[in-house]
Amino acid sequence: MTTFKNLLVEIEEFIALITINRPEKLNALNRQTLEELQQFFDQVEEDEQVKGILITGAGGKAFVAGADLQEIQQLNAEAAIAFARFGQRLFSRIEQFPKPVVALVNGYALGGGCELAMSCHFRLVSETAKFGQPEINLGIIPGYGGTQRLPRLVGKGRALEIMLTGDMIDAQEALRIGLVNRVLPSDELIAAGRKILKKIAAKGAVAVRAILETVNLGLEQPLEQAMETEALQFGRVCNTEDKTEGIQAFFEKRPPQFKGR
């Protein structure tokens, strides 16, 4: 595994823990950090030693407090479009990644940090977590997918209120509106993330990948087309060794030994 400047990476029991490590900047996403995230996901996609990924932030105050404003300040329109597209491609890559990616939000998740958390497959958060898309306070708008993912997660009206006021919401409100999955004490966050990913890692990797892919595709398709996508994926997984093993293990009342094929 490459040694990164702005990321700390630990791999234990098939789970990779990525810590965005710019605490002096509240882990703000600069270009180098985004490029390192892209490089990490390139490296682990086919790595059989990594079956799930946790993303968190260093320092205890922030998951990611936003994009790096010193970089944004220098952008003209053309450069800003390229800046947005780069982040969008990376976050879409995370959203469509064939292994589960979980955000562990341990403080501020604002702007690009909220957008990064939303691109993960689900979110476990500390009691001190704060979410928001405060770009409007700077005279700009979200650029890494926030205007699209937030309404899909919490509904149009609540998303517009969050984006147009620029106000932050706390962990309990984020849970209430469906932005996050669980609220936990800060010191339990990493252990809870590892536990759920270890549970998923014990399942058949083919089925895990198929569920992630089918849900992502289906959300962008009309219902009838999405149902056909599901049927095709169901057919594909029913033609695997994992399916044979899973059903045989059920009848034999033993844990299945999935091989990922």
C-alpha positions in Angstrom: 0.0 0.0 0.0 1.3 3.5 -0.9 2.2 5.8 1.9 0.1 9.0 1.5 0.7 12.5 2.8 -2.9 13.3 3.8 -4.3 9.9 4.4 -3.6 7.3 7.1 -4.5 3.8 6.1 -4.8 0.8 8.4 -5.9 -2.7 7.2 -7.0 -5.2 9.8 -9.1 -8.3 9.3 -10.1 -7.4 5.7 -11.2 -3.9 6.8 -9.4 -0.8 5.6 -9.7 2.3 7.9 -8.8 5.6 6.1 -8.2 8.6 8.2 -8.2 11.9 6.4 -5.2 13.5 8.2 -5.2 17.3 8.0 -6.5 18.2 11.5 -4.9 21.6 11.4 -7.3 22.4 8.5 -10.2 20.4 10.0 -9.4 17.8 7.3 -10.5 20.1 4.5 -10.4 18.5 1.1 -7.6 19.9 -1.1 -6.7 18.6 -4.5 -3.9 16.4 -3.1 -6.3 14.7 -0.6 -8.8 14.0 -3.4 -6.1 12.6 -5.6 -4.8 10.3 -2.7 -8.4 9.1 -2.1 -8.7 8.3 -5.8 -5.3 6.4 -5.7 -6.4 4.4 -2.7 -9.6 3.2 -4.2 -7.7 2.3 -7.4 -5.4 0.2 -5.4 -8.0 -1.7 -3.3 -10.7 -2.4 -5.8 -9.2 -5.8 -6.8 -7.4 -6.4 -3.5 -8.8 -9.5 -1.9 -7.3 -8.5 1.4 -9.8 -5.5 1.6 -13.5 -6.4 1.8 -14.8 -3.1 3.3 -13.7 0.4 3.9 -14.2 2.9 6.7 -13.5 6.6 6.2 -13.1 9.0 9.1 -11.2 12.2 10.0 -8.3 13.0 12.3 -8.2 15.2 15.3 -11.6 14.6 16.9 -13.2 17.9 15.8 -14.1 17.2 12.1 -14.8 14.4 9.7 -14.2 16.9 6.9 -15.1 20.5 7.4 -15.3 21.3 3.6 -13.3 21.8 0.5 -10.1 23.9 0.8 -11.2 27.5 0.4 -7.8 28.7 -0.4 -7.9 26.6 -3.6 -11.5 27.6 -4.4 -10.7 31.3 -4.0 -8.3 31.1 -7.0 -10.8 29.5 -9.4 -12.3 31.2 -12.4 -15.4 29.6 -14.1 -13.5 27.2 -16.3 -11.2 26.0 -13.5 -14.2 25.7 -11.2 -16.0 23.4 -13.6 -13.0 21.1 -13.8 -12.7 21.3 -10.0 -16.3 20.2 -9.5 -16.1 17.5 -12.1 -13.0 15.9 -10.6 -14.7 15.7 -7.1 -17.9 14.5 -8.6 -16.1 11.6 -10.5 -14.3 10.6 -7.3 -17.4 10.6 -5.1 -19.4 8.8 -7.8 -16.6 6.2 -7.8 -17.0 5.8 -4.0 -20.8 5.5 -4.4 -20.5 2.9 -7.1 -17.6 1.0 -5.4 -18.2 -2.8 -5.4 -17.2 -3.1 -1.7 -19.1 -1.4 1.1 -17.8 2.0 2.1 -18.9 3.4 5.5 -18.4 7.0 6.7 -17.6 7.4 10.4 -18.5 11.0 11.0 -16.8 12.2 14.2 -17.4 15.9 14.1 -18.1 18.5 11.4 -19.2 17.1 8.0 -19.7 20.4 6.1 -19.7 21.2 2.4 -17.4 18.7 0.7 -17.3 16.7 3.9 -21.1 16.2 3.9 -20.8 15.4 0.2 -18.1 12.8 0.9 -20.2 11.2 3.7 -23.3 11.1 1.4 -21.3 9.3 -1.3 -20.5 6.4 1.1 -22.9 3.6 1.3 -24.1 4.5 4.7 -23.1 6.7 7.7 -22.4 6.0 11.3 -21.9 9.2 13.3 -20.9 10.4 16.7 -23.2 12.3 19.1 -21.2 15.4 18.3 -21.5 15.2 14.5 -22.7 18.3 12.6 -23.8 18.3 9.0 -24.4 21.1 6.5 -24.0 22.5 3.0 -23.0 26.0 3.9 -21.7 27.0 0.5 -24.5 29.6 0.1 -22.9 31.6 2.9 -19.9 32.0 0.6 -21.9 33.0 -2.5 -21.5 29.5 -4.1 -23.3 26.2 -4.3 -22.3 22.6 -3.5 -20.1 21.2 -6.3 -19.3 17.6 -5.4 -22.9 16.2 -5.8 -24.6 17.7 -2.8 -27.5 19.3 -4.8 -28.3 15.8 -6.1 -27.5 13.3 -3.3 -29.0 15.3 -0.4 -32.5 15.5 -1.9 -32.3 11.8 -2.8 -31.5 11.0 0.9 -33.8 13.4 2.8 -36.3 14.7 0.3 -36.5 17.9 -1.8 -38.0 20.2 0.8 -35.6 19.4 3.7 -32.6 19.4 1.3 -33.5 22.8 0.0 -33.9 24.2 3.5 -30.5 22.9 4.5 -28.8 24.3 1.3 -30.6 27.6 1.1 -30.2 28.6 4.7 -26.6 27.2 5.1 -27.6 26.1 8.6 -26.0 23.1 10.3 -28.0 20.2 11.7 -26.9 18.0 14.6 -26.6 14.2 14.7 -30.1 13.5 16.0 -31.7 15.7 13.4 -29.6 13.9 10.7 -30.9 10.6 12.0 -34.5 11.8 12.1 -34.5 12.9 8.5 -32.7 9.8 7.2 -29.3 11.4 6.4 -27.5 8.9 8.7 -27.9 5.4 9.9 -26.9 5.4 13.5 -25.7 7.8 16.2 -23.1 6.4 18.6 -20.8 7.6 21.4 -17.5 8.9 19.8 -15.4 6.2 21.4 -17.6 3.4 19.9 -17.6 4.6 16.3 -14.6 2.7 14.9 -15.5 -0.5 16.7 -19.1 -0.3 15.4 -17.9 0.3 11.9 -15.5 -2.6 12.0 -18.3 -4.9 13.4 -20.8 -4.2 10.7 -18.2 -4.5 7.9 -16.9 -7.8 9.3 -20.5 -9.0 9.3 -20.9 -8.0 5.6 -17.4 -9.5 4.8 -18.7 -12.9 5.9 -21.4 -12.8 3.2 -20.9 -13.8 -0.4 -18.8 -11.2 -2.2 -20.7 -11.7 -5.4 -24.0 -11.0 -3.8 -22.6 -8.0 -1.9 -21.4 -6.5 -5.2 -24.6 -7.3 -6.9 -26.7 -5.6 -4.2 -24.6 -2.4 -4.3 -24.7 -2.3 -8.1 -28.4 -3.1 -8.4 -29.4 -0.4 -5.9 -27.2 2.2 -7.5 -28.4 1.5 -11.0 -32.1 1.1 -10.0 -32.2 4.5 -8.3 -31.4 6.1 -11.6 -33.9 4.0 -13.7 -37.7 4.0 -14.1 -39.2 1.4 -11.9 -40.0 -1.1 -14.7 -36.4 -0.9 -15.9 -35.0 -1.2 -12.4 -37.0 -4.4 -11.9 -35.5 -5.8 -15.0 -32.0 -4.9 -13.7 -32.9 -6.7 -10.5 -34.1 -9.8 -12.4 -30.9 -10.0 -14.5 -28.7 -9.6 -11.4 -30.8 -12.3 -9.6 -30.2 -14.6 -12.5 -26.5 -13.9 -12.5 -26.0 -14.7 -8.8 -28.1 -17.8 -9.1 -25.4 -19.1 -11.4 -22.6 -18.9 -8.9 -20.8 -21.3 -6.6 -21.7 -19.1 -3.6 -25.5 -19.6 -4.3 -25.0 -23.4 -4.3 -22.9 -23.2 -1.1 -25.3 -20.8 0.6 -28.4 -23.0 0.1 -26.6 -26.2 0.8 -25.3 -24.7 4.1 -28.8 -23.6 5.0 -30.2 -27.2 4.6 -27.2 -28.6 6.5 -27.7 -26.1 9.3 -24.1 -24.8 9.2 -22.4 -21.5 8.4 -21.8 -21.1 4.6 -18.2 -20.9 3.4 -18.5 -18.4 0.5 -15.7 -18.2 -2.0 -16.7 -15.1 -3.9 -17.4 -16.9 -7.1 
